[in-house]
């Protein structure tokens, strides 16, 4: 790699780092960072997008300029926007600044932009270079990209199990399979998500709080999916002062007389069937880029079958629960041949005390 290419890579990686400062706060928007050099190649400004409604990365960088950007170069990890939203189009700012070159890592998958921003820059006589540090930029915004292409939220399924693959005793008791360090880590993991999903059975059995315990403010949306609407009248999730709660129910099977049990502070939406894809689409429409499924075996199995899960987080504790009737993480996928089984990619392992945390992913055809 030439010295010139090394320099370009250095500044794009700086833009990607700046973009990462918006982790957990930018939804429904992407994570974007921008770097501006003057015509002599000296850094004169940088910026990143922190939160929806606040300035985009390019706008922040222009607001922070130390000197004139005319004849200079910009590095940005995502194509600058060209539509009017809560903030003005960034492309207009780039063009009016007199910048000569723009390095863009990846195109914006949002149909309102998707190549249009690049076209406008080129038409204005700006040299545009696309694809620098593409892999890193795709990974950084994989949830945003997935939501825009599929119209479904990027889903991560999390569960904890014993070393013999059980998630609870046959009476349903599961507190606690993992150690305290693992449970604290789960709270911090939740801060990465816009919503956390459970089924009605999990609510009835565990009465979970489903918060980050202060790792994120505001807390992720708590979502309960129920086929029956037969939910308890008392629940931690009915206290909306800690976090917002949404109940989604299957109108084809639910007893709607139970709606009176749900407090008025809780939002309610109905869907036409028990297909988890409907839940994922509702949350995507609400601007949730990334959601965490902490549900039981039936809903977890259905979510995988309907392609709502892109990654898995598994906590394995060195404990044996035993028993054929003890609960497994999944129901029957009805595989009959080994070539039908689900194969995972990119597994990462870490020790949390005596527990093992495994992160894996399904192959993503969009990245």
C-alpha positions, 0 to 999 in steps of 0.5 A: 500500500502506498504512503498516500493510500495509508494516509487515506485509510488513516483518516477514514478509520478516524471517521469510523472511530468518530461514528462509533461515539454515537453507539447506542444513541443514534437510532433510527439514524445510522452512526456517522463520523466525518473528517475534514482536511484543508488543501494542504492535508492538515486536519481542520475539523471533525464531527459525528452524529450523536442523536436523531434530531441533532446535527449530522456528522458533516454538519458538526464538522463544518460547525467546528471548522478551524479554517476555510475548507475550500480545496480540501478533502472530506472523509465520511463513513456513510454517503452524505444525505440529500433529503430534508428531514429533521436537519438540512441535507448534508450534500448542500453543505459539502458542495457550498464549502468548496471541498474538492474531494470526498472519500465515502466508505459505503452508500446509504441504503436509505432509498431517499439517499442511496446513490443520489448524494454521490451523484449530486457531489459528482455533478458539482465537480467534486471528486468522489471515491467510494469503498475505502474501509468498506468492511468496517463501515458495513459492520458498524452500521449493519443494523441500520442497513438491515432495517432499511433493506428488509424493513425488519429490525436487526434481531439478536437472540440471547439465552442462558443455559446449563452445560447440558443445554437446559434453560430451566428445570421442568417446573420452569425455575431458572434463577439463577443458571448463570453467575452474577457477573454474567447477569450484570454483563447482560444489563450492559448488553441491553444498552446496545438495543432499541427494544427488548422482546419477550413472550407472554409466558416469560412475563407470567413465569419470570416477571422480568424488569428488562432494563439496563439498570442504568447503562442507558437513558432512556431505557430500551422499549420493553415489548411483550408478545402474547397470543392470549392477552392473558397477562398478569394484572401486576408486573414490573413492566406495567411501571412505565416510569422506568421504561416504556412498554409495548404489548403486541397481541395476536388478534386471531387468538387473543381474548380482547376482554383482557385488555382491561388488565393492561395499564393505560401507560402501556402501548398496545398494538395488534397483529393478524397472526403469531408470525414474529416477522410482524413484530420485527416490522412494527419495531422497524417502523418505529425506528428500532434498528436493533432489537434483543429477543429474550424470549422462551423456546417457542417464540425463539424458534419461530423468530429464527424460522421467520428470519428475525434473528441475525445474531446469537448471544449464549451464556453457558454455565458449568452446571447440570440441570438434567432431566428429559423434561427440562426446558431446552432453548428451542423447540423442534425445527423438524430437521431430518437430515444433518445438511438441514441444520443451522450453521453459525458463523464468526463465533467469539468466546469469552470467559465471564468468571466460570461462565462462557459467553458465545457470540455467533451470527447467521450469514448476512447476505446484505453485508 
